[in-house]
């Protein structure tokens, strides 16, 4: 099981966390490979937090650690939404579809006709 945002009730203090590194630490269920943030992940999340109110912020780092999901969830906690996560490549999108059981919030897949 991955990040279980579904276990976060509306009255829970975790729903008010707007710092992605703090949100990660507070998550109740983490998959085996996601027990702690790696130093580079924390650095990226902290750097984003410092410029989060700017427009068109670009974050570039290795994929697969959940940084984008944490950032989007923090934005939703601030009532900045809705949010859309669109993986850039087909391979990345397929990987997300395979990992969707780790995500406990609603999601949809848009298919081409």
C-alpha positions in Angstrom: 0.0 0.0 0.0 1.2 3.5 -0.8 0.1 6.9 0.4 -3.4 6.4 1.8 -5.0 9.9 1.6 -8.3 8.1 1.9 -7.7 7.5 5.6 -7.5 11.2 6.2 -10.8 12.3 7.6 -12.1 15.9 7.1 -11.8 16.6 10.8 -8.2 15.4 10.9 -5.4 17.9 11.5 -3.4 16.2 8.7 -5.8 17.8 6.2 -4.5 21.2 7.2 -0.8 20.5 6.5 0.4 22.6 3.6 4.1 21.8 3.7 4.8 18.7 1.5 7.7 17.4 3.6 5.6 17.6 6.8 2.7 16.0 5.0 4.9 13.1 4.0 6.0 12.6 7.6 2.4 12.7 8.8 1.0 10.1 6.3 -0.3 7.1 8.2 0.4 4.4 5.6 3.5 4.4 3.4 4.6 1.6 1.1 7.8 -0.1 1.9 10.0 2.0 -0.4 8.4 5.3 0.9 9.2 5.2 4.6 11.2 8.4 4.6 12.1 11.2 2.2 15.5 11.0 0.5 17.7 14.1 1.0 17.2 15.2 -2.6 13.4 14.9 -2.4 13.3 17.0 0.8 15.6 19.6 -0.8 13.2 19.8 -3.8 10.1 20.0 -1.7 11.6 22.7 0.6 12.7 24.7 -2.5 9.2 24.5 -3.9 7.7 25.7 -0.6 9.9 28.8 -0.7 8.5 29.8 -4.1 5.0 28.2 -4.0 3.2 31.4 -4.6 5.0 32.2 -7.8 3.4 31.4 -11.1 4.8 28.7 -13.4 7.3 27.1 -11.1 9.3 24.3 -12.7 10.5 21.4 -10.6 13.0 19.0 -12.2 14.2 15.9 -10.4 14.0 12.1 -10.7 10.5 10.7 -11.0 8.7 8.1 -9.0 9.0 9.4 -5.4 5.7 11.1 -5.1 6.8 14.7 -4.9 4.2 15.9 -7.4 1.4 14.1 -5.6 2.5 15.6 -2.2 2.7 19.1 -3.7 -0.8 18.8 -5.3 -2.2 17.4 -2.1 -0.8 20.4 -0.2 -2.4 22.8 -2.7 -5.7 21.0 -2.3 -5.3 21.5 1.5 -5.0 25.2 0.8 -8.3 25.0 -1.2 -6.3 25.7 -4.4 -7.9 23.3 -6.8 -9.0 21.2 -8.6 -5.7 19.7 -9.5 -4.6 17.8 -12.6 -1.5 15.6 -12.8 -0.6 14.7 -16.3 2.5 12.5 -16.8 4.4 13.8 -19.8 5.3 10.5 -21.5 3.3 7.4 -22.3 5.7 5.2 -20.3 5.2 7.5 -17.3 1.4 7.4 -17.7 1.4 3.6 -17.9 3.5 3.5 -14.7 1.0 5.7 -12.9 -1.8 3.5 -14.0 0.0 0.4 -12.6 0.6 2.3 -9.3 -3.0 3.7 -9.0 -3.8 1.2 -6.2 -1.3 3.1 -4.1 -3.5 6.3 -4.5 -6.5 6.4 -2.3 -8.1 9.5 -3.8 -10.4 9.7 -6.8 -8.7 9.7 -10.2 -9.7 9.4 -13.8 -7.9 8.4 -16.9 -8.5 10.3 -20.2 -8.3 8.1 -23.3 -7.8 9.2 -26.8 -10.6 8.3 -29.3 
